[in-house]
Amino acid sequence: MKADIHPTFYPNATATCACGATYTVGSTKESFEVEICQACHPFYTGQDKVLDTTGRVDKFKKRAAAAKKA
């Protein structure tokens, strides 16, 4: 590895989420902000919305059949 070409690594950098949670991480920046984290992400909090995709295929097939008839 070449000397003096790598950025400074901060092993105790602070990551702050929009929800207010803070984390200590390793980064090339001393502190930075993120929009979403494990404390507020719907997948991890269990509040995710499952899209009901039943009916989408049937709706598409009906439109395709109608297009063939026309």
C-alpha positions in Angstrom: 0.0 0.0 0.0 1.2 3.5 -0.8 1.8 5.9 2.1 -0.2 9.1 2.5 -2.9 8.4 0.0 -5.6 6.9 2.3 -8.1 9.0 4.2 -8.0 9.2 8.0 -10.0 6.4 9.6 -12.0 7.3 12.7 -12.8 4.1 14.7 -15.1 6.0 17.0 -17.1 8.0 14.5 -20.7 9.0 15.4 -23.6 8.1 13.2 -26.8 10.0 14.0 -30.2 8.9 12.7 -33.1 11.3 11.9 -35.1 9.5 14.7 -32.4 10.6 17.2 -30.6 7.3 17.7 -26.8 7.5 17.7 -24.3 4.8 16.9 -20.5 4.5 17.2 -19.1 3.2 14.0 -15.8 3.1 12.1 -15.7 5.6 9.3 -13.6 8.1 7.3 -15.8 10.9 8.7 -15.8 11.9 12.3 -19.6 12.2 12.4 -22.4 11.9 9.9 -26.2 11.7 9.7 -28.4 9.0 8.2 -32.1 9.1 7.4 -33.0 5.6 8.6 -31.6 3.1 11.0 -32.5 -0.2 12.7 -34.4 1.6 15.4 -36.9 3.2 13.0 -36.8 1.0 9.8 -40.2 -0.6 9.3 -38.7 -4.0 8.6 -36.8 -4.2 11.9 -39.5 -2.6 14.0 -42.2 -5.0 12.7 -44.4 -2.3 11.3 -43.8 -3.0 7.7 -46.8 -3.1 5.4 -47.2 -6.3 3.3 -48.6 -5.4 -0.1 -51.4 -7.6 -1.2 -50.4 -8.7 -4.6 -53.2 -11.2 -5.1 -55.3 -9.9 -7.9 -52.5 -8.1 -9.8 -51.8 -11.0 -12.1 -55.6 -11.6 -12.7 -56.1 -7.9 -13.4 -53.2 -8.0 -15.9 -54.5 -11.2 -17.6 -58.0 -9.5 -18.0 -56.4 -6.5 -19.6 -54.3 -8.6 -21.9 -57.3 -10.7 -22.9 -59.3 -7.5 -23.6 -56.5 -6.1 -25.7 -56.4 -9.3 -27.8 -60.1 -9.2 -28.4 -59.9 -5.5 -29.6 
